[in-house]
């Protein structure tokens, strides 16, 4: 196809063309065009005629469509067939048929769009008209021609009621304050009168002073006859002051003046009482007004809320109508655009053009021998180089003698097969109780290899340790001790796992007395009597020394001189001292103990610990000066179990666990039966 201007085509339109070129409709039209033309059909199926009946055209037509080009995209059609003529024919037919489909769709697309837009416009107009009618009916039903005016009227009334309530409350507060002042003055007048009630002249003077306080209150000063009575009181006071200069208190004129003043006091009290009653009544009136206005306010608020609800409903309907109106306007604008677009030339609307005619290729593209060769090389490299290296990085745990002898760089002392037929509690007694002949042979091989690798004369001490728990060091220590005893070596097995001792359990001895109690009891150089008494013989030539308790201060105990004395005394009592210790990768006990023993045997379990971890631990032990004999690989699967041939001076090799069972299986059963018969 011809290049398409990217500025005129969005990614969506390009995607539509890709979808159309890849559609089943186009494929069916190509197949139909070939079937209807005998020449085209014969050209496409010519390579198949020699092989017999040709296949259907639909199964032979094969083409792909891709987007190529930078800047302006090109829709490229790639056709594949068994002959070049057929491939070129299919590619050209794809262009022809899609061009017809595209031209047909262009006309239908505009007509469909116009019909759709007109239908949507009609719906929007009808919906808008329906909503306008609903709004008018709603306003008529609620008698609301103009809701804004109704809301303004309600708001004005609400403001007036609120103002009246506030005024009543303020005036009521003022009157109540005035009443409190008047009552307070009444109390002071009463107290002044009672203070000098026996002296009429003094009482008149005292009352006059207090009654004058009434005149400071505007509500009393301007009430009734108070102003007139006040003036009379002032006149009597003036006359009294003149008489006081001339006469004594009991003079008739003074007495007459006093009585006149007292009468004025009485009249003033009556006026005050009446004023208080009027003010109290006024407070009641104001309270009643406040209640009435409050009631009216509540009614107005309810009316306001009702109007708000009505307004919300009207606004909702109005907005809905506006949405339909906006939709109508948009549809009308789009309809005009579509009508204008329909009248424009098609080349301006869609610049998709037919490209170059497909030419018959000169050479086939398949099979590509060079590509096949490259693929084979890549598969070989991936299968035999990259994948093994990847597995090496993913799983680098110890799983073979190569890991021990080459990567770690240590001697492989023995490989102990996986023990699955013996209960876990009985596994430390495999050699002692002769539970499995082939497994016993593995431990004999381990003893022999230790003899070959060891350069330390008897008596000597040997530490058994591992990197982490559950690697079988206690199992190996126990069975190695039994093997040493069977070979005539006086052996002592010590439980140095002071955090989690366990040797005493399978030996059936008490852990109340042992290594810890001996270290705490001895003091300096001594004979071996204490150590001899602490040992328990569990097998001919085999003695066990349990831990004697638990402690986390093992390293502190190792630094005591008494421990070295104890270790030397124990070596005097045996040929070989086998010490079962905690994992060296978790606790420092084994690392510290490795410096004090003659030899170290490292146990690791198949597929349990990374090679790098074991190598680093052994290097750290070497830095302490420990003499590491080698590594025992425990729990090996059957096909990976190493051992040694009995070849004397001719060397050693490997044997399979199952081969030993096959060779000695029947004989072992006969020997066991014979032993049971002799025992009975």
C-alpha positions as CSV (number, residue, x, y, z in Angstrom):
1,X,0.0,0.0,0.0
2,X,1.0,3.6,-0.5
3,X,2.4,5.6,2.5
4,X,-0.2,7.2,4.7
5,X,0.3,10.7,6.1
6,X,0.6,10.4,9.8
7,X,-0.6,13.9,10.4
8,X,-4.0,13.0,8.8
9,X,-4.3,9.6,10.4
10,X,-4.4,8.8,14.1
11,X,-3.2,5.5,15.6
12,X,-6.8,4.4,15.8
13,X,-7.5,4.8,12.1
14,X,-4.2,2.9,11.3
15,X,-5.3,0.2,13.6
16,X,-8.6,-0.1,11.8
17,X,-6.8,-0.6,8.5
18,X,-4.6,-3.2,10.0
19,X,-7.7,-5.0,11.4
20,X,-9.4,-4.8,8.1
21,X,-6.4,-6.2,6.2
22,X,-6.1,-9.1,8.7
23,X,-9.9,-9.8,8.8
24,X,-11.5,-13.0,7.8
25,X,-13.8,-11.1,5.4
26,X,-10.8,-10.1,3.2
27,X,-9.4,-13.6,3.3
28,X,-12.7,-15.1,2.2
29,X,-12.9,-12.7,-0.7
30,X,-9.4,-13.6,-1.8
31,X,-10.2,-17.3,-1.7
32,X,-13.4,-16.7,-3.6
33,X,-11.6,-14.7,-6.3
34,X,-9.1,-17.4,-6.8
35,X,-11.7,-20.2,-6.9
36,X,-13.7,-18.3,-9.5
37,X,-10.7,-17.8,-11.8
38,X,-9.3,-21.1,-13.2
39,X,-6.0,-19.5,-14.3
40,X,-5.4,-18.1,-10.8
41,X,-6.3,-21.3,-9.2
42,X,-4.0,-23.3,-11.4
43,X,-1.1,-20.9,-10.8
44,X,-1.4,-21.1,-7.0
45,X,-1.9,-24.9,-6.8
46,X,0.7,-25.9,-9.5
47,X,3.4,-27.0,-7.0
48,X,0.9,-29.4,-5.3
49,X,-0.2,-31.2,-8.5
50,X,2.9,-33.3,-8.7
51,X,2.3,-34.7,-5.2
52,X,-1.3,-35.8,-5.9
53,X,-4.7,-34.2,-5.5
54,X,-4.2,-30.5,-4.7
55,X,-5.4,-29.1,-1.3
56,X,-8.2,-26.6,-1.1
57,X,-7.3,-23.0,-1.9
58,X,-8.3,-21.8,1.6
59,X,-5.5,-23.9,3.1
60,X,-2.9,-22.6,0.7
61,X,-3.6,-18.9,0.9
62,X,-1.1,-17.5,3.4
63,X,-0.3,-13.8,3.9
64,X,0.6,-11.4,6.8
65,X,0.1,-7.7,7.2
66,X,2.5,-5.5,9.1
67,X,3.1,-1.8,9.8
68,X,6.4,-0.4,8.5
69,X,8.1,2.9,7.7
70,X,9.2,5.8,9.8
71,X,7.3,9.1,9.8
72,X,4.6,8.0,7.4
73,X,3.5,4.4,8.0
74,X,3.3,1.8,5.3
75,X,0.9,-1.2,5.5
76,X,3.0,-4.0,4.1
77,X,1.4,-7.3,2.8
78,X,3.7,-10.3,2.8
79,X,2.4,-13.4,0.9
80,X,3.9,-16.9,1.1
81,X,3.4,-19.7,-1.4
82,X,5.3,-22.6,-2.9
83,X,5.9,-20.7,-6.1
84,X,6.7,-17.0,-6.7
85,X,3.8,-16.4,-9.1
86,X,1.3,-17.6,-6.5
87,X,2.8,-15.4,-3.8
88,X,2.7,-12.3,-6.0
89,X,-0.9,-13.1,-7.0
90,X,-2.1,-13.4,-3.4
91,X,-0.5,-10.1,-2.4
92,X,-2.0,-8.2,-5.4
93,X,-5.5,-9.8,-4.7
94,X,-5.2,-8.7,-1.1
95,X,-4.7,-5.1,-2.2
96,X,-7.5,-5.2,-4.8
97,X,-10.1,-6.8,-2.5
98,X,-9.3,-4.5,0.4
99,X,-9.6,-1.5,-1.8
100,X,-13.1,-2.6,-2.8
101,X,-14.1,-3.2,0.8
102,X,-12.7,0.2,1.9
103,X,-14.6,2.1,-0.8
104,X,-17.8,0.3,0.0
105,X,-17.4,1.1,3.7
106,X,-16.7,4.8,3.2
107,X,-20.1,5.5,1.7
108,X,-22.0,3.4,4.2
109,X,-20.1,5.0,7.1
110,X,-21.3,8.5,6.3
111,X,-25.0,7.4,5.8
112,X,-24.9,5.4,9.1
113,X,-23.4,8.4,10.9
114,X,-26.0,10.8,9.6
115,X,-28.9,8.5,10.5
116,X,-27.5,7.9,14.0
117,X,-27.0,11.7,14.6
118,X,-30.5,12.5,13.5
119,X,-32.0,9.9,15.7
120,X,-30.0,11.1,18.7
121,X,-31.0,14.7,18.0
122,X,-34.7,13.7,17.9
123,X,-34.3,11.9,21.3
124,X,-32.5,14.9,22.9
125,X,-35.1,17.4,21.6
126,X,-38.0,15.2,22.9
127,X,-36.3,14.7,26.2
128,X,-35.7,18.4,26.6
129,X,-39.4,19.2,25.8
130,X,-40.6,16.6,28.2
131,X,-38.4,18.1,31.0
132,X,-39.7,21.6,30.3
133,X,-43.3,20.5,30.6
134,X,-42.5,18.7,33.9
135,X,-40.9,21.9,35.3
136,X,-43.9,24.0,34.4
137,X,-46.3,21.4,35.9
138,X,-44.2,21.2,39.0
139,X,-44.3,25.0,39.6
140,X,-48.0,25.1,38.9
141,X,-48.7,22.3,41.4
142,X,-46.8,24.1,44.1
143,X,-48.1,27.6,43.1
144,X,-44.6,28.9,42.4
145,X,-44.4,31.1,39.5
146,X,-41.1,32.6,40.5
147,X,-39.4,30.7,43.2
148,X,-36.7,33.4,43.7
149,X,-39.4,35.9,44.8
150,X,-40.9,33.3,47.2
151,X,-37.5,32.7,48.7
152,X,-36.8,36.4,49.1
153,X,-40.1,36.9,50.8
154,X,-39.4,34.1,53.2
155,X,-35.9,35.4,53.9
156,X,-37.3,38.9,54.7
157,X,-39.8,37.5,57.1
158,X,-37.1,35.3,58.7
159,X,-34.9,38.3,59.1
160,X,-37.7,40.4,60.7
161,X,-38.6,37.6,63.1
162,X,-35.0,37.1,64.1
163,X,-34.6,40.9,64.7
164,X,-37.8,41.0,66.8
165,X,-36.6,37.9,68.9
166,X,-33.2,39.6,69.4
167,X,-34.8,42.9,70.5
168,X,-37.1,41.1,72.9
169,X,-34.1,39.1,74.4
170,X,-32.0,42.2,74.7
171,X,-34.8,44.2,76.4
172,X,-35.6,41.3,78.7
173,X,-32.0,41.1,79.7
174,X,-31.8,44.8,80.5
175,X,-35.0,44.7,82.6
176,X,-33.8,41.6,84.5
177,X,-30.5,43.4,85.2
178,X,-32.4,46.5,86.4
179,X,-34.6,44.3,88.7
180,X,-31.5,42.8,90.2
181,X,-30.1,46.3,90.9
182,X,-33.4,47.4,92.5
183,X,-33.7,44.3,94.7
184,X,-30.1,44.8,95.8
185,X,-30.8,48.4,96.8
186,X,-33.9,47.2,98.7
187,X,-31.7,44.9,100.7
188,X,-29.3,47.6,101.5
189,X,-32.1,50.0,102.6
190,X,-33.6,47.2,104.8
191,X,-30.2,46.5,106.4
192,X,-29.6,50.2,107.1
193,X,-33.0,50.6,108.7
194,X,-32.5,47.6,110.9
195,X,-29.1,48.8,112.1
196,X,-30.6,52.0,113.7
197,X,-34.3,51.2,114.2
198,X,-34.3,52.4,117.8
199,X,-33.2,55.9,116.8
200,X,-35.8,57.5,114.6
201,X,-33.5,60.5,113.7
202,X,-30.6,58.2,112.7
203,X,-32.8,55.8,110.9
204,X,-34.2,58.7,108.7
205,X,-30.6,59.7,107.8
206,X,-29.6,56.1,107.0
207,X,-32.6,55.4,104.9
208,X,-32.2,58.7,103.0
209,X,-28.6,57.8,102.1
210,X,-29.6,54.4,100.7
211,X,-32.9,55.5,99.1
212,X,-31.0,58.0,97.0
213,X,-29.5,55.0,95.2
214,X,-32.9,54.4,93.6
215,X,-32.5,57.7,91.8
216,X,-29.4,56.4,89.9
217,X,-31.6,53.9,88.1
218,X,-33.4,55.4,85.1
219,X,-36.3,53.0,85.3
220,X,-37.1,54.2,88.9
221,X,-36.1,57.9,88.5
222,X,-38.6,58.5,85.8
223,X,-41.4,56.2,87.1
224,X,-44.7,57.6,88.5
225,X,-44.4,60.3,91.2
226,X,-40.8,59.4,92.0
227,X,-39.5,62.6,90.6
228,X,-41.9,64.7,92.6
229,X,-41.1,62.7,95.8
230,X,-37.4,63.1,95.1
231,X,-37.7,66.9,95.0
232,X,-39.7,66.9,98.2
233,X,-37.1,64.8,99.9
234,X,-34.4,67.2,98.8
235,X,-36.4,70.1,100.2
236,X,-36.9,68.4,103.5
237,X,-33.2,67.6,103.7
238,X,-32.4,71.2,103.2
239,X,-34.8,72.3,106.0
240,X,-33.4,69.5,108.2
241,X,-29.8,70.8,107.8
242,X,-31.0,74.3,108.8
243,X,-32.8,73.0,111.9
244,X,-29.8,70.9,112.9
245,X,-27.8,74.0,113.3
246,X,-30.4,75.6,115.6
247,X,-32.1,72.7,117.3
248,X,-31.5,69.3,118.9
249,X,-32.9,66.1,117.7
250,X,-35.9,66.1,120.1
251,X,-37.0,69.6,119.1
252,X,-40.6,69.6,117.8
253,X,-39.4,71.0,114.5
254,X,-36.8,68.3,114.1
255,X,-39.3,65.6,115.0
256,X,-41.8,67.0,112.5
257,X,-39.1,67.1,109.8
258,X,-38.1,63.5,110.6
259,X,-41.7,62.3,110.4
260,X,-42.2,64.0,107.1
261,X,-39.0,62.4,105.7
262,X,-40.1,58.9,106.9
263,X,-43.4,59.4,105.2
264,X,-41.6,60.3,101.9
265,X,-39.6,57.1,102.4
266,X,-42.7,55.1,102.7
267,X,-44.2,56.6,99.5
268,X,-41.0,56.0,97.6
269,X,-40.9,52.4,98.7
270,X,-44.4,52.0,97.4
271,X,-43.5,53.6,94.1
272,X,-40.5,51.2,93.8
273,X,-42.6,48.2,94.6
274,X,-45.1,49.3,91.9
275,X,-42.2,49.8,89.4
276,X,-40.9,46.3,90.2
277,X,-44.3,44.8,89.4
278,X,-44.4,46.7,86.2
279,X,-40.9,45.6,85.2
280,X,-41.7,42.0,86.1
281,X,-44.9,42.2,83.9
282,X,-42.8,43.6,81.1
283,X,-40.4,40.7,81.3
284,X,-43.3,38.3,81.1
285,X,-44.6,40.2,78.0
286,X,-41.2,40.1,76.4
287,X,-40.9,36.3,77.1
288,X,-44.3,35.8,75.5
289,X,-43.3,37.9,72.5
290,X,-40.1,35.9,72.2
291,X,-42.0,32.6,72.2
292,X,-44.4,33.8,69.5
293,X,-41.7,35.1,67.3
294,X,-39.7,31.9,67.8
295,X,-42.8,29.9,66.8
296,X,-43.2,32.1,63.7
297,X,-39.5,31.7,62.9
298,X,-39.7,27.9,63.0
299,X,-42.7,28.0,60.6
300,X,-40.7,30.3,58.3
301,X,-37.7,27.9,58.5
302,X,-39.8,25.0,57.5
303,X,-41.2,26.9,54.6
304,X,-37.7,27.9,53.6
305,X,-36.6,24.2,53.7
306,X,-39.6,23.3,51.7
307,X,-38.7,25.9,49.1
308,X,-35.1,24.7,49.1
309,X,-36.2,21.1,48.4
310,X,-38.5,22.4,45.6
311,X,-35.6,24.5,44.2
312,X,-33.3,21.4,44.2
313,X,-35.8,19.4,42.3
314,X,-36.4,22.2,39.8
315,X,-32.6,22.7,39.4
316,X,-32.2,19.0,38.8
317,X,-34.8,18.9,36.1
318,X,-33.3,22.1,34.6
319,X,-29.8,20.6,34.5
320,X,-31.1,17.5,32.9
321,X,-32.8,19.6,30.3
322,X,-29.6,21.6,29.8
323,X,-27.7,18.3,29.2
324,X,-30.2,17.3,26.6
325,X,-30.0,20.8,25.0
326,X,-26.1,20.6,25.0
327,X,-26.3,17.1,23.5
328,X,-28.7,18.4,20.8
329,X,-26.4,21.2,19.9
330,X,-23.3,18.9,19.7
331,X,-25.2,16.4,17.6
332,X,-26.3,19.2,15.2
333,X,-22.8,20.5,14.9
334,X,-21.5,17.0,14.2
335,X,-24.3,16.3,11.7
336,X,-23.3,19.4,9.7
337,X,-19.6,18.3,9.8
338,X,-20.5,14.8,8.5
339,X,-22.7,16.2,5.7
340,X,-19.9,18.5,4.7
341,X,-17.3,15.7,4.9
342,X,-19.6,13.5,2.7
343,X,-19.5,16.1,-0.1
344,X,-15.7,16.4,0.0
345,X,-13.6,14.2,-2.4
346,X,-12.7,10.8,-0.9
347,X,-9.0,11.3,-1.4
348,X,-9.0,14.2,1.0
349,X,-11.0,12.3,3.5
350,X,-8.9,9.1,3.5
351,X,-5.5,9.2,1.8
352,X,-5.1,5.4,1.8
353,X,-3.8,4.5,-1.7
354,X,-2.8,1.4,-3.5
355,X,1.0,0.8,-3.5
356,X,3.3,-0.9,-5.9
357,X,2.3,-4.1,-7.6
358,X,3.8,-7.3,-6.0
359,X,6.5,-8.7,-8.2
360,X,7.4,-12.4,-8.6
361,X,10.3,-13.1,-6.2
362,X,13.5,-14.5,-7.7
363,X,14.6,-16.8,-4.8
364,X,12.6,-18.6,-2.1
365,X,12.8,-17.4,1.5
366,X,12.2,-20.9,3.0
367,X,13.9,-23.1,4.1
368,X,16.7,-20.7,5.3
369,X,19.7,-23.0,5.9
370,X,21.8,-20.3,7.5
371,X,19.1,-19.5,10.0
372,X,18.6,-23.1,10.8
373,X,22.3,-23.5,11.4
374,X,22.4,-20.4,13.7
375,X,19.4,-21.7,15.6
376,X,21.0,-25.1,16.1
377,X,24.2,-23.5,17.5
378,X,22.2,-21.3,19.8
379,X,20.2,-24.3,21.1
380,X,23.5,-26.3,21.7
381,X,25.1,-23.4,23.6
382,X,21.9,-22.9,25.7
383,X,21.5,-26.6,26.5
384,X,25.1,-27.6,27.2
385,X,26.7,-24.4,28.4
386,X,24.2,-21.7,29.6
387,X,21.7,-23.9,31.3
388,X,24.3,-25.9,33.4
389,X,26.0,-22.6,34.4
390,X,22.6,-21.2,35.4
391,X,21.9,-24.3,37.5
392,X,25.3,-23.9,39.1
393,X,24.4,-20.3,40.2
394,X,20.9,-21.3,41.3
395,X,21.9,-24.4,43.3
396,X,25.5,-24.4,44.7
397,X,25.0,-26.7,47.6
398,X,27.4,-29.7,48.2
399,X,26.2,-32.7,46.2
400,X,29.2,-34.6,44.9
401,X,32.8,-35.7,45.7
402,X,33.9,-33.0,43.2
403,X,32.4,-30.3,45.3
404,X,34.4,-31.5,48.3
405,X,37.7,-32.4,46.7
406,X,37.9,-29.7,43.9
407,X,35.8,-26.7,45.0
408,X,36.4,-26.9,48.8
409,X,39.8,-28.5,48.4
410,X,39.5,-31.2,51.1
411,X,39.8,-34.9,51.3
412,X,36.5,-36.8,51.1
413,X,36.8,-39.2,54.1
414,X,33.6,-41.1,53.4
415,X,30.2,-41.0,51.8
416,X,27.4,-42.2,54.1
417,X,24.3,-43.4,52.2
418,X,20.8,-42.2,52.9
419,X,19.3,-44.1,55.9
420,X,15.6,-44.7,55.3
421,X,14.9,-48.3,56.6
422,X,16.1,-47.7,60.2
423,X,14.2,-45.7,62.8
424,X,15.8,-42.3,63.7
425,X,16.2,-43.2,67.3
426,X,18.2,-46.4,66.4
427,X,20.5,-44.8,63.8
428,X,23.3,-44.0,66.2
429,X,23.4,-47.7,67.1
430,X,23.8,-49.0,63.5
431,X,27.3,-50.3,64.2
432,X,26.8,-51.2,67.8
433,X,23.6,-53.3,67.2
434,X,24.6,-54.4,63.7
435,X,21.4,-53.1,62.2
436,X,22.6,-53.0,58.6
437,X,25.7,-54.7,57.1
438,X,26.0,-52.3,54.2
439,X,25.8,-49.3,56.4
440,X,28.3,-50.8,58.8
441,X,30.6,-51.3,55.9
442,X,30.4,-47.5,55.2
443,X,31.5,-46.7,58.7
444,X,34.3,-49.3,58.5
445,X,35.5,-47.5,55.3
446,X,35.3,-44.2,57.1
447,X,37.5,-45.6,60.0
448,X,40.0,-47.0,57.5
449,X,40.3,-43.7,55.6
450,X,40.7,-41.8,58.9
451,X,43.6,-44.2,59.7
452,X,45.2,-43.5,56.3
453,X,44.8,-39.7,56.6
454,X,45.8,-39.4,60.3
455,X,49.4,-38.6,61.2
456,X,48.8,-38.4,65.0
457,X,49.8,-41.3,67.2
458,X,47.5,-42.8,69.8
459,X,46.2,-41.7,72.2
460,X,44.5,-38.8,70.4
461,X,41.4,-36.6,70.4
462,X,39.0,-36.0,67.5
463,X,36.3,-33.3,67.2
464,X,33.2,-34.1,65.1
465,X,31.4,-30.9,63.9
466,X,29.2,-29.6,61.1
467,X,28.1,-26.2,59.6
468,X,24.5,-26.3,60.8
469,X,22.2,-28.5,62.8
470,X,20.6,-31.7,61.4
471,X,23.6,-32.8,59.3
472,X,24.2,-36.1,61.1
473,X,27.3,-35.3,63.2
474,X,26.0,-37.0,66.3
475,X,25.0,-40.1,64.3
476,X,28.4,-40.3,62.7
477,X,30.2,-39.6,66.0
478,X,28.4,-42.5,67.7
479,X,28.9,-45.0,64.9
480,X,32.5,-44.0,64.5
481,X,33.0,-44.6,68.2
482,X,31.5,-48.1,67.8
483,X,33.7,-48.7,64.8
484,X,36.8,-47.7,66.8
485,X,35.8,-50.0,69.6
486,X,35.3,-52.9,67.2
487,X,38.8,-52.4,65.9
488,X,40.2,-52.8,69.4
489,X,40.6,-49.1,70.2
490,X,39.7,-48.1,73.7
491,X,37.3,-45.2,72.9
492,X,35.6,-42.5,74.9
493,X,32.6,-40.7,73.3
494,X,32.0,-37.2,74.8
495,X,28.9,-35.1,74.4
496,X,30.2,-31.5,74.0
497,X,26.9,-30.1,72.6
498,X,26.3,-28.3,75.9
499,X,23.3,-26.3,74.6
500,X,21.3,-29.3,73.4
501,X,22.9,-32.6,74.6
502,X,21.5,-35.8,73.2
503,X,24.1,-38.6,73.3
504,X,22.9,-39.8,76.7
505,X,19.4,-40.6,75.4
506,X,20.4,-43.3,72.9
507,X,23.1,-44.6,75.2
508,X,20.6,-45.0,78.0
509,X,22.7,-43.3,80.7
510,X,21.9,-40.5,83.1
511,X,22.9,-36.9,82.3
512,X,23.1,-35.9,86.0
513,X,26.9,-36.3,86.0
514,X,29.3,-35.7,83.1
515,X,31.6,-33.1,81.5
516,X,30.2,-30.0,83.2
517,X,30.2,-31.5,86.7
518,X,33.8,-32.8,86.3
519,X,35.1,-29.4,85.2
520,X,33.4,-27.8,88.2
521,X,34.6,-30.4,90.7
522,X,38.3,-30.7,89.8
523,X,40.9,-28.2,91.0
524,X,44.4,-28.3,89.5
525,X,46.4,-31.4,88.7
526,X,45.0,-34.7,90.0
527,X,44.8,-38.4,89.1
528,X,42.3,-39.9,86.7
529,X,40.1,-41.4,89.4
530,X,37.3,-38.8,89.0
531,X,37.3,-39.1,85.3
532,X,37.3,-42.9,85.5
533,X,34.3,-42.9,87.8
534,X,32.3,-40.5,85.5
535,X,32.6,-42.8,82.5
536,X,30.0,-45.4,81.6
537,X,30.8,-48.4,79.5
538,X,28.1,-49.0,77.0
539,X,29.9,-51.4,74.7
540,X,33.2,-53.4,74.8
541,X,36.0,-50.8,74.6
542,X,33.5,-47.9,74.3
543,X,32.8,-45.5,77.2
544,X,30.5,-42.5,77.1
545,X,30.8,-39.2,79.0
546,X,27.6,-37.2,78.8
547,X,27.4,-33.4,79.0
548,X,26.3,-33.4,82.7
549,X,23.8,-30.7,82.1
550,X,23.3,-27.6,79.9
551,X,25.1,-24.3,79.6
552,X,25.6,-21.4,77.2
553,X,29.0,-20.5,78.7
554,X,30.9,-23.2,76.9
555,X,33.7,-20.9,75.6
556,X,34.3,-19.5,79.1
557,X,34.6,-23.1,80.4
558,X,37.2,-23.9,77.6
559,X,39.5,-21.1,78.7
560,X,39.8,-22.6,82.2
561,X,43.0,-24.5,82.9
562,X,41.0,-27.2,84.6
563,X,39.4,-28.1,81.3
564,X,42.8,-28.8,79.7
565,X,43.7,-31.0,82.7
566,X,40.4,-32.8,82.3
567,X,41.0,-33.4,78.6
568,X,44.6,-34.7,79.2
569,X,43.3,-37.1,81.9
570,X,40.6,-38.5,79.6
571,X,43.2,-39.1,76.9
572,X,45.2,-41.1,79.4
573,X,42.2,-43.4,79.9
574,X,41.7,-44.3,76.2
575,X,43.2,-44.6,72.7
576,X,40.9,-42.2,71.0
577,X,38.7,-39.5,72.4
578,X,35.7,-38.7,70.1
579,X,34.0,-35.4,70.9
580,X,30.5,-34.6,69.5
581,X,30.2,-30.7,69.3
582,X,27.6,-28.1,68.3
583,X,27.5,-26.7,64.7
584,X,30.6,-24.6,64.0
585,X,28.5,-22.2,61.8
586,X,26.2,-21.2,64.6
587,X,28.2,-21.3,67.9
588,X,31.8,-20.5,68.7
589,X,32.2,-23.6,71.0
590,X,33.4,-25.9,68.2
591,X,35.8,-23.2,66.8
592,X,37.4,-22.8,70.3
593,X,37.4,-26.6,70.9
594,X,39.1,-27.3,67.5
595,X,42.4,-25.7,68.8
596,X,42.5,-28.1,71.8
597,X,42.0,-31.4,69.9
598,X,44.4,-33.3,67.8
599,X,42.1,-33.8,64.7
600,X,38.8,-32.4,63.3
601,X,36.3,-34.3,61.2
602,X,33.8,-32.1,59.3
603,X,30.4,-33.6,58.5
604,X,28.1,-32.1,55.8
605,X,24.8,-33.3,54.5
606,X,24.0,-33.9,50.8
607,X,22.3,-30.8,49.3
608,X,22.0,-29.0,52.7
609,X,24.7,-26.3,52.8
610,X,26.3,-24.1,50.2
611,X,29.8,-25.0,49.1
612,X,31.0,-21.4,49.8
613,X,29.7,-21.6,53.4
614,X,31.6,-24.9,54.1
615,X,34.8,-23.6,52.5
616,X,34.7,-20.4,54.6
617,X,34.1,-22.4,57.8
618,X,37.0,-24.8,57.1
619,X,39.3,-21.8,56.3
620,X,38.4,-20.2,59.6
621,X,39.1,-23.4,61.4
622,X,42.5,-23.6,59.7
623,X,43.2,-20.1,61.0
624,X,42.8,-21.3,64.5
625,X,45.5,-24.0,63.9
626,X,43.0,-26.9,63.8
627,X,44.1,-30.1,62.1
628,X,41.2,-31.0,59.8
629,X,41.3,-34.6,58.5
630,X,38.7,-34.1,55.8
631,X,35.0,-34.1,55.1
632,X,32.3,-36.8,55.5
633,X,29.4,-36.4,53.0
634,X,26.3,-37.7,54.7
635,X,22.8,-38.7,53.6
636,X,23.8,-39.4,50.0
637,X,21.2,-40.7,47.5
638,X,21.8,-44.3,46.5
639,X,23.4,-43.6,43.1
640,X,25.8,-41.1,44.5
641,X,27.2,-43.0,47.5
642,X,31.0,-43.3,47.4
643,X,33.0,-46.0,49.2
644,X,36.2,-47.9,48.9
645,X,37.1,-51.3,47.3
646,X,39.1,-53.7,49.4
647,X,42.1,-53.6,47.2
648,X,44.9,-53.6,49.7
649,X,47.9,-51.7,48.4
650,X,46.3,-51.5,45.0
651,X,44.4,-48.4,46.0
652,X,40.7,-47.6,46.6
653,X,37.7,-46.6,44.5
654,X,33.9,-46.3,44.7
655,X,31.2,-48.8,45.1
656,X,27.4,-48.7,45.0
657,X,25.3,-49.2,48.1
658,X,22.9,-51.5,46.2
659,X,25.8,-53.7,44.9
660,X,26.9,-54.4,48.5
661,X,23.4,-55.5,49.4
662,X,23.2,-57.6,46.3
663,X,26.5,-59.4,47.0
664,X,26.2,-59.8,50.8
665,X,22.4,-59.7,51.3
666,X,21.7,-63.4,51.7
667,X,24.9,-64.1,53.7
668,X,24.0,-61.3,56.1
669,X,20.6,-62.7,56.8
670,X,22.1,-66.2,57.4
671,X,24.6,-64.8,59.9
672,X,21.9,-62.9,61.8
673,X,19.8,-66.0,62.0
674,X,22.8,-68.0,63.3
675,X,23.6,-65.4,65.9
676,X,20.0,-65.4,67.2
677,X,20.0,-69.2,67.4
678,X,23.2,-69.2,69.4
679,X,21.9,-66.5,71.7
680,X,18.7,-68.5,72.4
